[in-house]
Amino acid sequence: MEYVLLIVATEEAAAASEEQQRAQWPRHDGYLRELTAAGVVRGGRPLRGPETATTVRSRDGADRLVTDGPYAEAKEHLAGYCEIEVADLDEALHWAKRMPLLPGGAVEVRPVQPVG
């Protein structure tokens, strides 16, 4: 099954020092090497902060409204994602628990909806 590990940054994680954030990169690099060696990684990337977002909203099914900023004001934001293909939810959770996170960070594990 395919899953997306959504990396959620909280206000606490966003407030981490530059040194703490820099220290994450080698840990993430090692984590991605483990995923690659296991043959389960399909892709993924970090995302820029929510202040860089632009949102397109549907109005009346046809009109579109474009606004600066994320979808909703929140204390958490999507910081990145990692796509994996594993046997089941238990294996997806195994990899989610191993992901390096800043204090207060979280990983949302979500199955990919099959299409076609």
N, CA, C and O of each residue as an XYZ file, in Angstrom:
464
protein
N       0.836     -1.183      0.000
C       0.000      0.000      0.000
C       0.874      1.237      0.000
O       1.989      1.237      0.521
N       0.347      2.277     -0.590
C       1.065      3.542     -0.605
C       0.562      4.434      0.522
O      -0.639      4.522      0.777
N       1.499      5.090      1.187
C       1.189      6.020      2.271
C       1.994      7.288      2.071
O       3.064      7.275      1.462
N       1.466      8.378      2.590
C       2.211      9.624      2.658
C       2.417      9.930      4.129
O       1.471      9.942      4.917
N       3.676     10.178      4.488
C       4.009     10.613      5.836
C       4.064     12.134      5.783
O       4.998     12.710      5.224
N       3.073     12.772      6.360
C       2.988     14.229      6.341
C       3.703     14.777      7.570
O       3.319     14.473      8.699
N       4.723     15.569      7.359
C       5.508     16.128      8.449
C       4.838     17.421      8.895
O       4.716     18.372      8.124
N       4.410     17.438     10.144
C       3.676     18.580     10.690
C       4.586     19.338     11.641
O       5.129     18.767     12.587
N       4.746     20.628     11.381
C       5.531     21.480     12.269
C       4.567     22.266     13.155
O       3.589     22.841     12.675
N       4.852     22.281     14.418
C       4.053     23.047     15.372
C       4.753     24.376     15.632
O       5.865     24.601     15.154
N       4.101     25.250     16.387
C       4.732     26.508     16.771
C       6.039     26.235     17.513
O       7.025     26.949     17.335
N       6.035     25.196     18.345
C       7.237     24.833     19.097
C       8.371     24.430     18.155
O       9.511     24.860     18.333
N       8.059     23.609     17.159
C       9.081     23.179     16.205
C       9.551     24.353     15.352
O      10.738     24.464     15.045
N       8.624     25.227     14.970
C       8.988     26.387     14.160
C       9.889     27.346     14.931
O      10.657     28.095     14.327
N       9.800     27.329     16.261
C      10.609     28.207     17.102
C      11.988     27.612     17.406
O      12.775     28.225     18.128
N      12.286     26.433     16.867
C      13.583     25.794     17.118
C      14.697     26.701     16.597
O      14.532     27.418     15.610
N      15.808     26.648     17.274
C      16.941     27.482     16.876
C      17.477     27.027     15.522
O      17.224     25.910     15.073
N      18.220     27.920     14.893
C      18.834     27.584     13.612
C      19.775     26.391     13.780
O      19.880     25.542     12.894
N      20.449     26.338     14.911
C      21.357     25.223     15.197
C      20.586     23.908     15.289
O      21.027     22.896     14.744
N      19.435     23.911     15.974
C      18.612     22.706     16.071
C      18.128     22.274     14.691
O      18.132     21.088     14.361
N      17.712     23.256     13.888
C      17.222     22.932     12.552
C      18.331     22.355     11.676
O      18.111     21.385     10.951
N      19.528     22.955     11.741
C      20.662     22.434     10.966
C      21.027     21.023     11.399
O      21.413     20.194     10.574
N      20.906     20.753     12.687
C      21.237     19.420     13.206
C      20.274     18.358     12.682
O      20.611     17.174     12.683
N      19.092     18.753     12.237
C      18.108     17.806     11.706
C      18.525     17.218     10.367
O      18.221     16.061     10.078
N      19.227     18.009      9.537
C      19.508     17.557      8.173
C      20.285     16.252      8.121
O      19.896     15.363      7.365
N      21.368     16.085      8.886
C      22.062     14.789      8.833
C      21.182     13.633      9.310
O      21.275     12.520      8.793
N      20.325     13.904     10.301
C      19.428     12.849     10.780
C      18.412     12.482      9.705
O      18.121     11.303      9.502
N      17.871     13.489      9.014
C      16.927     13.209      7.920
C      17.624     12.484      6.779
O      17.051     11.579      6.172
N      18.857     12.879      6.487
C      19.613     12.214      5.424
C      19.787     10.735      5.750
O      19.588      9.882      4.885
N      20.156     10.423      6.993
C      20.292      9.028      7.405
C      18.979      8.275      7.320
O      18.937      7.124      6.887
N      17.906      8.934      7.737
C      16.566      8.339      7.681
C      16.194      8.021      6.227
O      15.694      6.933      5.940
N      16.434      8.959      5.318
C      16.114      8.732      3.909
C      16.971      7.615      3.313
O      16.508      6.871      2.449
N      18.218      7.497      3.771
C      19.051      6.379      3.311
C      18.462      5.046      3.769
O      18.473      4.072      3.016
N      17.948      4.997      4.998
C      17.310      3.769      5.494
C      16.083      3.421      4.660
O      15.893      2.264      4.285
N      15.250      4.421      4.368
C      14.060      4.191      3.538
C      14.456      3.674      2.158
O      13.839      2.750      1.628
N      15.483      4.276      1.588
C      15.950      3.874      0.256
C      16.505      2.455      0.289
O      16.197      1.648     -0.589
N      17.320      2.145      1.293
C      17.897      0.796      1.409
C      16.809     -0.256      1.577
O      16.951     -1.380      1.097
N      15.711      0.108      2.263
C      14.599     -0.824      2.453
C      13.729     -0.932      1.202
O      12.874     -1.814      1.114
N      13.943     -0.042      0.237
C      13.183     -0.080     -1.014
C      11.757      0.404     -0.885
O      10.909      0.027     -1.694
N      11.460      1.244      0.125
C      10.070      1.664      0.325
C       9.810      3.114     -0.060
O       8.655      3.500     -0.240
N      10.850      3.922     -0.191
C      10.639      5.347     -0.464
C      10.250      5.555     -1.927
O      10.819      4.932     -2.823
N       9.283      6.429     -2.156
C       8.818      6.761     -3.499
C       9.045      8.226     -3.828
O       8.977      8.616     -4.994
N       9.310      9.033     -2.826
C       9.540     10.461     -3.051
C       9.274     11.237     -1.786
O       8.889     10.673     -0.762
N       9.480     12.527     -1.864
C       9.211     13.387     -0.736
C      10.101     14.603     -0.776
O      11.164     14.584     -1.397
N       9.675     15.654     -0.121
C      10.429     16.900     -0.100
C      10.006     17.725      1.104
O       8.882     17.597      1.590
N      10.912     18.576      1.586
C      10.495     19.571      2.572
C       9.722     20.675      1.849
O       9.899     20.873      0.647
N       8.888     21.374      2.562
C       8.113     22.480      1.990
C       8.536     23.790      2.640
O       8.971     23.804      3.792
N       8.413     24.867      1.918
C       8.664     26.183      2.490
C       7.525     26.507      3.447
O       6.486     25.846      3.441
N       7.730     27.524      4.261
C       6.765     27.870      5.304
C       5.413     28.308      4.771
O       5.286     28.676      3.603
N       4.396     28.265      5.638
C       3.037     28.605      5.218
C       2.897     30.057      4.749
O       1.960     30.385      4.021
N       3.819     30.922      5.162
C       3.756     32.317      4.718
C       4.026     32.444      3.221
O       3.762     33.497      2.640
N       4.549     31.388      2.581
C       4.818     31.407      1.139
C       3.654     30.839      0.325
O       3.704     30.837     -0.905
N       2.620     30.364      0.992
C       1.508     29.683      0.313
C       0.583     30.663     -0.405
O       0.442     31.823     -0.016
N      -0.033     30.161     -1.451
C      -1.135     30.831     -2.133
C      -2.244     29.798     -2.238
O      -1.991     28.652     -2.610
N      -3.463     30.191     -1.915
C      -4.579     29.262     -1.901
C      -5.593     29.640     -2.979
O      -5.936     30.810     -3.144
N      -6.068     28.629     -3.711
C      -7.133     28.813     -4.696
C      -8.369     28.141     -4.137
O      -8.368     26.935     -3.890
N      -9.426     28.914     -3.937
C     -10.676     28.398     -3.376
C     -11.761     28.364     -4.445
O     -11.836     29.226     -5.321
N     -12.592     27.342     -4.340
C     -13.739     27.224     -5.228
C     -14.895     28.040     -4.657
O     -15.221     27.952     -3.474
N     -15.494     28.827     -5.524
C     -16.687     29.590     -5.126
C     -17.792     29.260     -6.115
O     -17.631     29.452     -7.321
N     -18.883     28.777     -5.622
C     -20.036     28.436     -6.473
C     -19.699     27.409     -7.550
O     -20.361     27.358     -8.587
N     -18.691     26.605     -7.315
C     -18.349     25.540     -8.242
C     -17.628     25.973     -9.498
O     -17.013     25.128    -10.149
N     -17.665     27.233     -9.876
C     -17.023     27.671    -11.115
C     -15.980     28.752    -10.860
O     -14.855     28.661    -11.351
N     -16.350     29.768    -10.095
C     -15.421     30.855     -9.804
C     -14.311     30.375     -8.891
O     -14.511     29.479     -8.071
N     -13.165     30.965     -9.035
C     -12.029     30.647     -8.169
C     -11.530     31.932     -7.526
O     -11.409     32.963     -8.187
N     -11.246     31.860     -6.250
C     -10.717     32.982     -5.500
C      -9.289     32.654     -5.095
O      -9.049     31.628     -4.457
N      -8.340     33.506     -5.454
C      -6.928     33.310     -5.131
C      -6.566     34.238     -3.986
O      -6.790     35.446     -4.063
N      -5.999     33.666     -2.908
C      -5.592     34.470     -1.760
C      -4.180     34.089     -1.338
O      -3.753     32.947     -1.505
N      -3.471     35.058     -0.794
C      -2.158     34.775     -0.223
C      -2.348     34.026      1.076
O      -3.315     34.253      1.803
N      -1.426     33.139      1.362
C      -1.449     32.451      2.643
C      -1.972     31.039      2.550
O      -2.469     30.610      1.508
N      -1.853     30.315      3.659
C      -2.280     28.917      3.693
C      -3.796     28.789      3.688
O      -4.523     29.779      3.766
N      -4.250     27.557      3.594
C      -5.682     27.239      3.550
C      -6.412     27.781      4.767
O      -7.504     28.335      4.645
N      -5.811     27.622      5.939
C      -6.477     28.048      7.174
C      -5.434     28.513      8.175
O      -4.292     28.053      8.163
N      -5.839     29.422      9.034
C      -4.969     29.820     10.136
C      -4.878     28.638     11.089
O      -5.898     28.063     11.471
N      -3.667     28.278     11.471
C      -3.501     27.121     12.343
C      -2.212     27.254     13.141
O      -1.307     28.002     12.774
N      -2.151     26.511     14.237
C      -0.936     26.480     15.049
C       0.052     25.456     14.518
O       1.193     25.394     14.977
N      -0.376     24.660     13.563
C       0.481     23.673     12.926
C       0.448     23.908     11.426
O      -0.524     24.445     10.894
N       1.516     23.503     10.746
C       1.509     23.592      9.293
C       2.256     22.420      8.696
O       3.084     21.792      9.356
N       1.960     22.133      7.452
C       2.600     21.049      6.730
C       4.007     21.495      6.349
O       4.173     22.475      5.623
N       5.017     20.781      6.834
C       6.408     21.165      6.616
C       7.072     20.315      5.536
O       8.120     20.696      5.015
N       6.487     19.186      5.196
C       7.059     18.316      4.176
C       6.299     17.015      4.097
O       5.327     16.798      4.820
N       6.751     16.159      3.215
C       6.089     14.869      3.038
C       7.074     13.837      2.548
O       8.116     14.168      1.983
N       6.738     12.595      2.766
C       7.537     11.473      2.278
C       6.554     10.409      1.806
O       5.693      9.969      2.567
N       6.685     10.001      0.558
C       5.825      8.956      0.005
C       6.527      7.614      0.160
O       7.702      7.473     -0.178
N       5.791      6.629      0.675
C       6.356      5.294      0.836
C       5.378      4.250      0.320
O       4.175      4.498      0.237
N       5.896      3.096     -0.021
C       5.057      1.953     -0.395
C       5.482      0.788      0.477
O       6.612      0.306      0.396
N       4.557      0.348      1.309
C       4.833     -0.697      2.292
C       3.677     -1.697      2.308
O       2.662     -1.500      1.639
N       3.843     -2.764      3.076
C       2.837     -3.829      3.104
C       1.529     -3.391      3.757
O       0.448     -3.752      3.291
N       1.626     -2.608      4.844
C       0.414     -2.280      5.589
C       0.658     -1.082      6.509
O       1.751     -0.518      6.547
N      -0.387     -0.712      7.246
C      -0.313      0.429      8.154
C       0.750      0.224      9.224
O       1.448      1.171      9.589
N       0.882     -0.984      9.725
C       1.896     -1.241     10.758
C       3.291     -0.886     10.263
O       4.076     -0.291     11.001
N       3.607     -1.244      9.025
C       4.922     -0.913      8.485
C       5.051      0.587      8.246
O       6.122      1.158      8.457
N       3.973      1.228      7.809
C       3.998      2.681      7.631
C       4.252      3.373      8.974
O       5.015      4.337      9.041
N       3.618      2.887     10.032
C       3.826      3.460     11.365
C       5.247      3.221     11.861
O       5.822      4.071     12.542
N       5.815      2.062     11.518
C       7.212      1.789     11.863
C       8.116      2.896     11.319
O       8.969      3.417     12.038
N       7.925      3.250     10.046
C       8.754      4.285      9.435
C       8.416      5.664      9.986
O       9.318      6.484     10.162
N       7.166      5.941     10.260
C       6.782      7.244     10.814
C       7.420      7.461     12.185
O       7.867      8.566     12.495
N       7.463      6.416     13.001
C       8.055      6.531     14.341
C       9.549      6.780     14.283
O      10.114      7.327     15.230
N      10.201      6.397     13.205
C      11.646      6.572     13.074
C      12.029      7.941     12.508
O      13.200      8.317     12.549
N      11.065      8.684     11.985
C      11.372      9.970     11.367
C      11.917     10.955     12.400
O      11.303     11.132     13.453
N      13.053     11.601     12.129
C      13.565     12.614     13.049
C      12.642     13.833     13.054
O      12.245     14.326     11.998
N      12.312     14.304     14.236
C      11.419     15.455     14.373
C      11.998     16.453     15.364
O      12.685     16.077     16.314
N      11.716     17.711     15.135
C      12.028     18.733     16.121
C      11.040     18.604     17.269
O       9.976     18.011     17.094
N      11.365     19.149     18.450
C      10.411     19.076     19.579
C       9.040     19.614     19.168
O       8.935     20.676     18.554
N       7.997     18.864     19.517
C       6.634     19.270     19.180
C       6.194     18.867     17.789
O       5.020     19.020     17.451
N       7.113     18.352     16.962
C       6.753     17.948     15.609
C       5.895     16.694     15.616
O       5.783     16.011     16.634
N       5.291     16.398     14.476
C       4.418     15.235     14.367
C       4.482     14.692     12.947
O       4.900     15.384     12.019
N       4.063     13.450     12.797
C       3.944     12.827     11.477
C       2.528     12.288     11.357
O       2.099     11.462     12.163
N       1.815     12.749     10.363
C       0.489     12.200     10.061
C       0.676     11.146      8.978
O       1.267     11.421      7.933
N       0.175      9.947      9.225
C       0.293      8.844      8.271
C      -1.047      8.702      7.567
O      -2.079      8.483      8.201
N      -1.012      8.832      6.243
C      -2.271      8.788      5.508
C      -2.133      7.895      4.281
O      -1.199      8.064      3.498
N      -3.067      6.932      4.102
C      -3.013      6.098      2.899
C      -3.363      6.918      1.663
O      -4.177      7.840      1.717
N      -2.734      6.563      0.556
C      -3.010      7.216     -0.717
C      -4.250      6.563     -1.313
O      -4.358      5.337     -1.335
N      -5.169      7.361     -1.787
C      -6.406      6.871     -2.403
C      -6.094      6.312     -3.789
O      -5.602      7.047     -4.645
N      -6.367      5.033     -4.031
C      -6.149      4.496     -5.376
C      -7.083      5.182     -6.387
O      -8.212      5.543     -6.055
N      -6.603      5.352     -7.603
C      -7.431      5.939     -8.655
C      -7.493      4.977     -9.826
O      -6.587      4.174    -10.052
N      -8.580      5.081    -10.556
C      -8.714      4.261    -11.748
C      -9.364      2.950    -11.544
O      -9.522      2.184    -12.495
